Amino acid sequence: MWMRHLDADRQALESLLAEPEATRRWRDVGELEVVATTLLGRLRAGRAARLELLPVGRLRERVDGALRSDRVEYLDRDDVPERVRASVAGTLHRLNRVLASYWRFSDVLLEPARRAGRPVRMLELASGAGALAVVVARRARAEGLEVEVVGSDVSPGHVARAAARWAGEPVRFEVIDALDLAHLPAGAFDVVWCAQCVHHFSPGALAALIAGATRVAPGGLLVIDGRRSGRTLAAITASGLLGAAMAGRAAWPMLHDAVVSGLKFYADAELELLARVAAPGARVVVRPLRPGFVILDVRC
């Protein structure tokens, strides 16, 4: 049944991409956000209409709709004490180490540097605790790749803690808003990436992120996030329980954010649509990263 759901997504996506509005050049970010949000709504409606025609399709779509959420995670709430957000971010870091997520992610993120055969400048958006940027830099050095890595986050607290924790590593950290890269010149980096974070952004905001990142790094944007599926939701809930056991007083925020993340993941077709709208003419590839993740690869 899940494969039929993916087929319905693909059919709805191809129908939308055949329309001029989906790939026309937008005038400004405000227009992009409106267009992206509208088209994503139409994609979901088109998928639902196709599933209505399939056995048990209506039930499958209703279940998927029920397993969506717009709740704000503790990590994104300004009313949550900084110590709680720091605890959740730190627990997520430890969980990624236990699950070897950094190793799998870094292998994907170094693909552009391996292909380039020259020095490569890389920017991570929403780097949080900063560990992934460090792992990428360490692996690049071990493989003899010339890579400059910059980690960034909108939170000055995250950036300060990352800079202090990873002092002496071949990475620098800066305060950068992933949704406002206008101060960076075009081509400032060769590759931009973000991992485990795009579900935090609304469809319009994610489209704006993609547009800004592909301007700053025409060579490529790599996104890694959870892949929307029932299995992923079950797995991330289990991971959330493990993380809650590791989080001490921040157990509930950790479990809450894990479950809400699983409810907010984008479907493969949704990521592709937003990328094609945000970067008309770009090469867009969406592929799985097992177990439970998806890669969005955008190259202009």
C-alpha positions as CSV (number, residue, x, y, z in Angstrom):
1,M,0.0,0.0,0.0
2,W,2.9,2.3,0.7
3,M,4.2,1.9,-2.8
4,R,0.7,2.9,-4.2
5,H,1.0,6.0,-2.0
6,L,4.3,6.8,-3.6
7,D,2.8,6.2,-7.0
8,A,0.0,8.6,-6.3
9,D,2.6,11.2,-5.1
10,R,4.6,10.8,-8.3
11,Q,1.5,11.1,-10.6
12,A,0.3,14.2,-8.7
13,L,3.8,15.7,-8.9
14,E,4.2,15.1,-12.7
15,S,0.8,16.6,-13.3
16,L,1.8,19.8,-11.4
17,L,5.2,20.1,-13.0
18,A,3.6,20.0,-16.4
19,E,2.0,23.4,-15.5
20,P,4.0,26.6,-16.4
21,E,3.4,28.0,-12.9
22,A,5.5,25.3,-11.2
23,T,8.7,26.1,-13.1
24,R,8.4,29.8,-13.9
25,R,10.8,32.3,-12.5
26,W,9.5,34.0,-9.4
27,R,10.1,37.7,-8.8
28,D,10.9,37.8,-5.1
29,V,11.0,35.5,-2.0
30,G,7.6,36.6,-0.9
31,E,6.1,35.4,-4.2
32,L,8.1,32.2,-4.0
33,E,6.7,31.4,-0.6
34,V,3.1,31.9,-1.8
35,V,3.6,29.8,-4.9
36,A,5.4,27.0,-3.1
37,T,2.7,26.8,-0.4
38,T,-0.1,26.8,-2.9
39,L,1.5,24.2,-5.1
40,L,2.3,21.9,-2.2
41,G,-1.4,22.1,-1.1
42,R,-2.4,21.1,-4.6
43,L,0.1,18.3,-4.6
44,R,-1.4,16.8,-1.5
45,A,-5.0,17.3,-2.8
46,G,-4.0,15.6,-6.1
47,R,-2.5,12.7,-4.2
48,A,-5.6,12.3,-2.1
49,A,-7.9,12.3,-5.2
50,R,-5.8,9.5,-6.8
51,L,-5.8,7.4,-3.6
52,E,-9.6,7.7,-3.4
53,L,-9.6,5.4,-6.5
54,L,-7.5,2.7,-4.9
55,P,-8.6,-0.1,-2.5
56,V,-8.1,1.2,1.0
57,G,-6.6,4.3,-0.5
58,R,-9.0,6.6,1.3
59,L,-8.1,5.1,4.6
60,R,-4.4,5.3,3.8
61,E,-4.7,9.0,3.0
62,R,-6.7,9.7,6.1
63,V,-4.2,8.0,8.3
64,D,-1.4,10.0,6.7
65,G,-3.3,13.2,7.2
66,A,-3.9,12.3,10.9
67,L,-0.2,11.7,11.2
68,R,0.7,15.3,10.3
69,S,1.3,18.1,12.7
70,D,2.1,21.8,12.8
71,R,3.1,21.8,16.4
72,V,6.2,23.7,17.3
73,E,9.1,21.7,18.7
74,Y,10.8,22.7,21.9
75,L,14.0,23.5,20.0
76,D,12.1,26.2,18.0
77,R,10.2,27.8,20.9
78,D,11.4,31.2,22.1
79,D,9.4,30.7,25.4
80,V,11.5,27.6,26.3
81,P,14.5,28.3,28.6
82,E,17.8,28.1,26.7
83,R,19.0,25.4,29.1
84,V,16.2,23.1,28.0
85,R,16.8,23.7,24.3
86,A,20.5,23.1,24.9
87,S,19.8,19.9,26.6
88,V,17.6,18.7,23.8
89,A,20.2,19.6,21.2
90,G,22.9,17.9,23.3
91,T,20.8,14.7,23.6
92,L,20.2,14.7,19.9
93,H,23.9,14.9,19.4
94,R,24.5,11.9,21.7
95,L,21.7,9.9,20.0
96,N,23.2,10.5,16.6
97,R,26.6,9.2,17.9
98,V,24.9,6.1,19.3
99,L,23.1,5.4,16.0
100,A,26.1,6.2,13.8
101,S,24.1,8.8,12.0
102,Y,27.0,11.2,11.6
103,W,29.1,8.6,9.8
104,R,26.3,7.9,7.3
105,F,25.5,11.5,6.7
106,S,29.1,12.6,6.3
107,D,29.6,9.9,3.6
108,V,26.9,11.5,1.6
109,L,28.0,15.1,2.3
110,L,31.6,14.4,1.1
111,E,30.4,13.2,-2.3
112,P,30.8,16.6,-3.9
113,A,34.3,17.0,-2.6
114,R,35.3,13.6,-3.8
115,R,34.0,14.5,-7.3
116,A,35.5,17.9,-7.5
117,G,39.2,17.1,-7.3
118,R,39.9,20.6,-6.0
119,P,39.5,22.6,-2.7
120,V,35.8,22.8,-1.8
121,R,34.1,25.3,0.5
122,M,31.2,23.9,2.5
123,L,28.5,25.6,4.6
124,E,26.2,23.8,7.0
125,L,22.9,25.5,7.9
126,A,21.2,24.9,11.2
127,S,24.2,23.0,12.6
128,G,23.0,22.9,16.2
129,A,25.6,21.2,18.3
130,G,28.1,21.3,15.4
131,A,29.2,17.7,15.6
132,L,28.3,16.8,12.0
133,A,30.4,19.6,10.6
134,V,33.3,18.4,12.7
135,V,32.9,14.8,11.5
136,V,32.8,16.0,7.9
137,A,36.0,18.0,8.4
138,R,37.7,15.1,10.1
139,R,36.8,12.6,7.4
140,A,37.8,15.0,4.7
141,R,41.2,15.4,6.3
142,A,41.6,11.6,6.7
143,E,40.7,11.1,3.0
144,G,43.2,13.8,1.9
145,L,40.4,16.1,0.6
146,E,40.9,19.9,0.7
147,V,37.7,21.0,2.4
148,E,36.8,24.2,4.3
149,V,33.8,23.6,6.6
150,V,31.7,26.4,8.2
151,G,29.0,25.5,10.6
152,S,26.2,27.9,11.2
153,D,23.0,28.4,13.2
154,V,20.5,31.1,13.9
155,S,20.9,30.6,17.6
156,P,23.9,32.5,19.1
157,G,23.8,30.0,22.0
158,H,24.2,27.0,19.8
159,V,27.1,28.7,17.9
160,A,28.9,29.7,21.1
161,R,28.6,26.3,22.6
162,A,29.8,24.6,19.3
163,A,32.7,27.0,18.9
164,A,33.8,26.3,22.5
165,R,33.3,22.5,22.4
166,W,35.1,22.0,19.1
167,A,37.9,24.5,19.5
168,G,40.9,23.3,17.7
169,E,38.9,21.4,15.1
170,P,39.2,22.4,11.4
171,V,35.8,24.1,11.5
172,R,34.6,27.6,12.3
173,F,31.1,28.5,13.4
174,E,29.0,31.6,12.6
175,V,25.6,32.9,13.4
176,I,23.7,32.7,10.2
177,D,19.9,32.5,9.6
178,A,19.2,29.7,7.1
179,L,16.3,31.8,5.8
180,D,18.3,34.9,5.2
181,L,21.5,34.4,3.2
182,A,21.2,37.7,1.4
183,H,24.4,39.0,3.0
184,L,26.5,36.2,1.5
185,P,27.7,36.8,-2.1
186,A,26.6,34.5,-4.9
187,G,29.1,31.6,-5.2
188,A,30.5,32.2,-1.7
189,F,30.5,28.4,-1.1
190,D,30.7,25.3,-3.4
191,V,28.2,23.2,-1.3
192,V,25.6,24.0,1.3
193,W,24.0,21.3,3.3
194,C,21.5,20.9,6.2
195,A,20.7,17.7,8.0
196,Q,17.8,16.7,10.3
197,C,16.2,20.1,10.1
198,V,14.1,20.9,7.1
199,H,11.0,19.5,8.7
200,H,11.2,22.5,11.1
201,F,10.4,24.8,8.1
202,S,7.1,25.6,6.5
203,P,6.8,24.8,2.8
204,G,7.3,28.5,1.9
205,A,10.2,28.8,4.2
206,L,11.8,25.7,2.9
207,A,11.5,26.9,-0.7
208,A,13.1,30.2,0.4
209,L,16.0,28.2,2.0
210,I,16.5,26.2,-1.2
211,A,16.5,29.4,-3.3
212,G,19.0,31.1,-1.0
213,A,21.3,28.1,-0.7
214,T,21.5,27.4,-4.5
215,R,22.4,31.1,-5.0
216,V,25.1,31.0,-2.4
217,A,26.4,27.6,-3.7
218,P,25.4,26.9,-7.3
219,G,27.4,23.7,-7.1
220,G,24.9,22.1,-4.8
221,L,22.6,21.9,-1.9
222,L,22.3,18.6,0.0
223,V,19.5,18.1,2.4
224,I,19.2,15.0,4.7
225,D,16.1,14.5,6.7
226,G,13.7,11.7,7.9
227,R,11.8,10.0,5.2
228,R,8.0,10.2,5.7
229,S,6.6,6.8,6.3
230,G,4.9,4.8,9.1
231,R,8.1,2.8,9.7
232,T,10.1,6.0,10.1
233,L,7.6,7.4,12.6
234,A,7.8,4.2,14.6
235,A,11.6,4.2,14.5
236,I,11.9,7.8,15.5
237,T,9.5,7.3,18.3
238,A,11.7,4.5,19.6
239,S,14.7,6.7,19.2
240,G,12.9,9.4,21.1
241,L,12.3,7.0,24.0
242,L,16.0,6.2,24.0
243,G,16.8,9.9,23.8
244,A,14.4,10.7,26.6
245,A,16.2,8.1,28.8
246,M,19.4,10.0,28.1
247,A,18.0,13.5,28.6
248,G,17.4,13.6,32.3
249,R,15.2,16.5,33.1
250,A,14.6,17.3,29.5
251,A,13.1,13.8,28.9
252,W,9.7,15.1,27.9
253,P,10.9,17.8,25.5
254,M,13.2,15.2,23.8
255,L,10.4,12.7,23.4
256,H,8.0,15.4,22.3
257,D,10.4,16.7,19.6
258,A,11.2,13.3,18.3
259,V,7.5,12.4,17.7
260,V,6.6,15.8,16.3
261,S,9.5,15.6,13.9
262,G,8.2,12.3,12.6
263,L,4.8,13.9,12.0
264,K,6.3,16.8,10.1
265,F,8.6,15.0,7.7
266,Y,8.1,15.9,4.0
267,A,7.2,13.2,1.5
268,D,9.7,12.6,-1.3
269,A,7.5,14.2,-3.9
270,E,7.0,17.2,-1.7
271,L,10.7,17.9,-1.4
272,E,11.1,17.5,-5.1
273,L,8.3,19.9,-5.9
274,L,9.6,22.6,-3.5
275,A,13.1,22.3,-5.0
276,R,11.9,22.6,-8.6
277,V,9.8,25.6,-7.7
278,A,12.6,27.3,-5.8
279,A,15.4,26.5,-8.3
280,P,13.9,26.4,-11.8
281,G,16.1,24.6,-14.2
282,A,18.2,22.9,-11.5
283,R,19.0,19.2,-11.5
284,V,16.9,17.8,-8.6
285,V,17.3,14.2,-7.3
286,V,15.5,12.7,-4.3
287,R,16.8,9.4,-3.1
288,P,16.5,7.2,0.1
289,L,19.3,6.9,2.6
290,R,18.5,3.8,4.6
291,P,17.3,3.3,7.1
292,G,14.7,5.9,7.4
293,F,16.2,9.0,5.8
294,V,15.9,10.8,2.5
295,I,18.4,12.9,0.5
296,L,17.5,15.9,-1.6
297,D,20.2,16.8,-4.0
298,V,19.9,20.2,-5.9
299,R,22.5,21.3,-8.4
300,C,22.2,24.5,-10.6
